């Protein structure tokens, strides 16, 4: 199974994406590193909804608009947020506009103000990615 983990954001999101990618036996990459011509069974997109949401909206829009349903078989989302997660709703709408196959479950974590990723967040992310891989392997 070909799994890609793409993340938007800085250290906190990168740390979570790295852990998710390690669990999926791949590497976390930035949108600039993503190969839009490769065949992906499961694309995990991660981001954080902290202060610079407007900049990330543009980056997410640009990335998703380049995705092709013929190359991406399933999309799943994970996100970190502090107060509210408006970027998740925005990303879901962008994926729907592009008519990409979005899996229903998303992994979202409320992070304390100090923006530290806890062991509980990492453990939950590992369970999540394994569930998504199982779903794609057995049902899609």
C-alpha positions, 0 to 999 in steps of 0.5 A, spaced: 500 500 500 502 506 498 501 511 503 503 519 503 503 523 509 503 531 507 503 536 512 502 544 513 505 548 518 511 548 523 514 544 528 508 541 532 505 539 526 511 536 523 512 532 529 505 529 529 506 528 521 513 524 522 510 520 528 504 518 523 508 517 517 513 512 521 507 508 523 505 508 516 512 506 514 513 512 510 516 519 511 512 525 512 513 530 507 511 538 505 506 539 499 513 542 495 515 535 496 509 531 494 509 528 487 502 529 484 503 524 478 504 518 483 499 513 485 497 514 492 492 509 496 491 513 502 493 520 502 494 523 509 493 531 510 495 534 516 495 541 518 495 546 525 489 551 526 493 556 530 495 563 528 496 563 521 490 560 518 489 564 512 496 563 510 495 555 510 488 556 507 492 558 501 497 553 501 492 548 502 487 550 497 493 550 492 495 543 494 488 540 493 487 543 487 492 540 484 490 533 486 487 528 481 482 523 483 485 518 478 492 518 482 489 519 489 484 513 492 483 515 499 484 522 503 484 522 510 485 528 515 489 530 521 489 536 525 492 540 531 488 546 534 488 551 540 481 554 540 477 552 534 478 548 528 475 552 522 481 550 518 478 543 518 472 545 515 475 549 510 479 543 508 473 538 507 470 543 503 476 544 498 477 536 498 469 536 496 470 541 491 475 537 488 471 531 488 476 527 492 475 520 496 475 523 503 474 518 508 469 520 514 474 520 520 478 525 521 483 525 527 483 532 530 487 534 537 486 540 541 493 542 543 494 546 550 497 553 549 504 551 550 503 547 543 506 541 546 504 534 543 503 529 548 504 522 548 496 521 548 496 525 542 501 521 539 498 514 541 491 516 538 494 518 532 498 511 531 491 508 532 488 513 527 493 511 522 492 504 523 485 504 522 485 508 516 490 503 513 485 497 515 479 501 512 483 502 505 486 495 505 479 491 507 474 496 504 477 500 498 
